[in-house]
Amino acid sequence: MASEKTRKTIRADILGFCMGVRRAQEIAETAAKNFKGTRIYTIGPLVHNPKVLEDLNQIGIKTLNNLQDIDTKEISDCSFIIRAHGISPAIEENLQNRGAHIIDATCPKVKKSQIKAQELARKGYSIFLAGKANHAEIEGILGYAKDENSRPSFCVTVENASEAEKAAQELYKNASNARTALLSQTTNSQEEYRKIGDAIKKYYPNLEIVDTICAATSERQKSLRNLLEKAEAVIITGGKDSANTIRLYEIAQKSGKPCVLIENAAEIPPAFFNYKTIGLSAGASTPDSVINEIESRLNT
Ligand code: SF4
């Protein structure tokens, strides 16, 4: 085993909480102070990280996975925090109409995508949304794609280039002159987005491509690649169901270097204490406290 004197831990230059998640957590903590003693829920998990959810629970903020789990009569006594992913305006309005107190922690970058989808839909555009169909961010943006009379516009979710080409072909059969636009889930890769755009352009060469990708994901991936050049082995920390954390782990695996995905210091495999240089990276939903805990465990 390398002693703590010879073992070196190197952090990725950019790791852990992104701006939107940090902001959402701060908003939640402020709500816990301001509305102490009342019932506060986040609509869905604030982040995909068990430690963060446990900490929120400690300060009185519960995760609500399904709005139906709340008794209708009790809704007006509760505060609901919209997480960084945002929600559909129909759900928000529905809660407001029933007297709920809404605290909006939608990431400003996601809000920009929602507003853009709304603008395009009102101008009569047919919209392609590059992302995962059941992802909360996409479901929220879809809710904004309504025309002037609040009727849903043509808005289809495509996960990859082949789905995009099929969807464009279908639309073209009925609306070859449609004005089309493409928006992306903020966490998509630029490369995948470009391929999706190219596939739609086969049918709609004038496709308007809106840049809605957030750099937070690619910055963490780039920092990890740099880290892999310096470290003997790498630890990725974050929720095991966090998509961006899993992506970091996949990049580390592809490098061929020993790597592991863990949620806390107790999960560090004993073999990792044998390496002299250990790289540390973390997904955008990993709090500083977990990163610090792992680093100090490696350094003791
Ligand atoms: S990844 Fe980007 S868009 Fe998503 S919450 Fe973080 S800062 Fe906002």
Boltz pocket constraint, residues with backbone or C-beta under 6 A from the ligand:
constraints:
  - pocket:
      binder: B
      contacts: [[A, 18], [A, 19], [A, 20], [A, 21], [A, 84], [A, 85], [A, 107], [A, 108], [A, 109], [A, 110], [A, 186], [A, 187], [A, 214], [A, 215], [A, 216], [A, 217], [A, 284]]
      max_distance: 6.0
